[in-house]
Amino acid sequence: MAQISTGTDPAANLTRIVDETRRAAGSGAELIVFPEAAMCRFGVSLRGVAQPLDGPWASGVRTVADETGVAVVAGMFTPSPDGRIRNTLLIARPGREPLGYDKIHLFDALGFRESATVAPGDEPLVFDLAGHRIGVATCYDIRFGELFVELARRDAELIVVPASWGSGPGKREQWELLASARALDATAFVAAVGQALPDDPAVRESAAPTGIGHSRISDPFGSVIADYDSGQRVDVHDLDLSRTDKARAALATLANRRDIPRLDGTDAK
């Protein structure tokens, strides 16, 4: 988990990603997860920053993944046909074409309106890595348990959640609770990786969600197995993903789930 604080220069942020990925490779990591907005922090115009998945920024991430053999998940911004941008997670796996997940749930809450400049995605994503299935979600997505259940239905054993969580009363507690709750919903590991609290007080006090840190890993039983504070930290954690099957056999919430009829006569999945 790479809990870093990114600035407004995509090239400098790419250099940090390359350096941390090389260090992670030296520690034996197979996957490194960077926060949402790893390409460029929030609080500035992102339209001129956005690039396609085959653009130079994503290509730089892909190159270090190929060089080190470490898969990389990092938040970036891609153009949308409607003139907005998309809040995209880049998934760069060694020797394979890059994948992109566009954030489905946009943060139109607490006085912030992400949808004014960002177009939503509409398709959950699970990818294969080292014989396992890894799901992805972004920041505000963590408030929507049905997405995590769907990722579990697609056999995700680990769900990574890059974020740039906003500060405010109760926000840290909500973030930590949601990370563990979503692990229970999906009976999967959840690695929630946030932007660190910025060092610059002016950025920290911005109305934009620039990060509070407190990344954590919760196991499929909801137990916390790694918990960071607010500062920058990059660390490697060994996960026994066989615990996912054990949790799903023991708790059986996915197997026991039933569709609930809605008032309009349709079924809630």
HELIX and SHEET records of a PDB file:
HELIX    1   1 PRO A   10  GLY A   26  1                                  17    
HELIX    2   2 PRO A   56  THR A   68  1                                  13    
HELIX    3   3 GLU A  114  ALA A  116  5                                   3    
HELIX    4   4 CYS A  139  ARG A  143  5                                   5    
HELIX    5   5 GLY A  145  ARG A  153  1                                   9    
HELIX    6   6 LYS A  171  ALA A  186  1                                  16    
HELIX    7   7 PRO A  201  ARG A  204  1                                   4    
HELIX    8   8 SER A  242  LEU A  251  1                                  10    
HELIX    9   9 THR A  253  ASN A  256  1                                   4    
SHEET    1   A 2 ALA A   2  GLN A   3  0                                        
SHEET    2   A 2 ARG A 233  VAL A 234 -1                                        
SHEET    1   B 4 LEU A  31  VAL A  33  0                                        
SHEET    2   B 4 ALA A  71  PRO A  79  1                                        
SHEET    3   B 4 ILE A  85  ALA A  92 -1                                        
SHEET    4   B 4 LEU A  99  ASP A 102 -1                                        
SHEET    1   C 2 ASP A 108  ALA A 109  0                                        
SHEET    2   C 2 PHE A 112  ARG A 113 -1                                        
SHEET    1   D 6 VAL A 126  LEU A 129  0                                        
SHEET    2   D 6 HIS A 132  VAL A 136 -1                                        
SHEET    3   D 6 LEU A 158  ALA A 163  1                                        
SHEET    4   D 6 PHE A 189  GLY A 194  1                                        
SHEET    5   D 6 ARG A 216  SER A 218 -1                                        
SHEET    6   D 6 VAL A 224  ASP A 227 -1                                        
SHEET    1   E 2 ILE A 260  PRO A 261  0                                        
SHEET    2   E 2 ASP A 267  ALA A 268 -1                                        
END                                                                             
